[in-house]
């Protein structure tokens, strides 16, 4: 079973960099990118996971070729 972390997006700010959204951390660093489909459609920030040749969303299963993700696979991070 996947590990799930749930936090309100009100606790974190999102910053758009190019076509991607990143969570801004308290120390100024960025975590992400978050899944644009989940964020734009449902206002849920799910951190994309590393996948072969890109990234994928564990929530909606969308794959993003050529996208570099900061989260390891097989975990679901929802903020």
C-alpha positions as CSV (number, residue, x, y, z in Angstrom):
1,X,0.0,0.0,0.0
2,X,1.3,3.5,-0.9
3,X,2.4,5.9,1.9
4,X,0.2,9.0,1.8
5,X,0.9,12.4,3.2
6,X,-1.9,14.9,3.2
7,X,-1.6,18.7,3.9
8,X,-3.7,21.6,3.0
9,X,-2.4,23.8,0.1
10,X,-3.1,26.7,2.4
11,X,0.0,25.8,4.4
12,X,2.3,26.0,1.4
13,X,2.6,28.5,-1.4
14,X,2.9,27.3,-5.0
15,X,5.1,29.0,-7.6
16,X,4.8,28.5,-11.3
17,X,8.1,28.0,-13.1
18,X,7.6,27.7,-16.8
19,X,4.8,25.2,-17.2
20,X,5.2,23.6,-13.8
21,X,4.1,24.3,-10.2
22,X,6.5,23.9,-7.3
23,X,5.8,24.1,-3.5
24,X,7.8,26.8,-1.8
25,X,9.4,25.6,1.4
26,X,10.1,27.7,4.5
27,X,13.8,27.8,3.7
28,X,13.2,29.1,0.2
29,X,13.8,25.8,-1.6
30,X,11.3,24.4,-4.0
31,X,9.7,20.9,-4.0
32,X,8.1,19.4,-7.0
33,X,6.9,19.7,-9.6
34,X,3.3,19.1,-8.6
35,X,1.0,17.4,-11.1
36,X,-0.5,20.2,-13.2
37,X,-3.6,18.2,-14.1
38,X,-4.5,17.4,-10.4
39,X,-3.7,21.0,-9.3
40,X,-5.6,22.8,-12.1
41,X,-8.7,20.5,-12.1
42,X,-9.0,19.6,-8.4
43,X,-6.7,22.1,-6.6
44,X,-4.8,19.2,-5.1
45,X,-1.0,19.5,-5.2
46,X,0.5,16.0,-5.8
47,X,4.3,15.8,-6.0
48,X,5.3,14.0,-9.2
49,X,7.4,10.9,-8.8
50,X,10.5,10.0,-10.7
51,X,9.7,7.5,-13.5
52,X,11.6,6.1,-16.4
53,X,12.5,9.0,-18.7
54,X,10.4,11.5,-16.8
55,X,7.8,11.8,-14.0
56,X,4.4,10.4,-13.2
57,X,1.5,11.3,-10.9
58,X,0.4,8.5,-8.4
59,X,-3.0,10.1,-8.1
60,X,-4.2,10.5,-11.7
61,X,-1.5,8.2,-13.3
62,X,-0.5,10.9,-15.9
63,X,3.0,10.5,-17.2
64,X,5.2,13.5,-18.1
65,X,8.1,12.6,-20.4
66,X,11.3,14.6,-19.9
67,X,10.1,16.1,-16.6
68,X,12.5,15.8,-13.6
69,X,10.8,15.1,-10.3
70,X,12.1,15.5,-6.8
71,X,10.2,12.6,-5.2
72,X,11.1,8.9,-5.3
73,X,8.6,6.6,-6.8
74,X,6.1,4.3,-5.1
75,X,4.9,7.0,-2.6
76,X,2.0,9.4,-2.9
77,X,2.6,12.9,-1.7
78,X,-0.5,15.1,-1.6
79,X,-0.3,18.6,-0.2
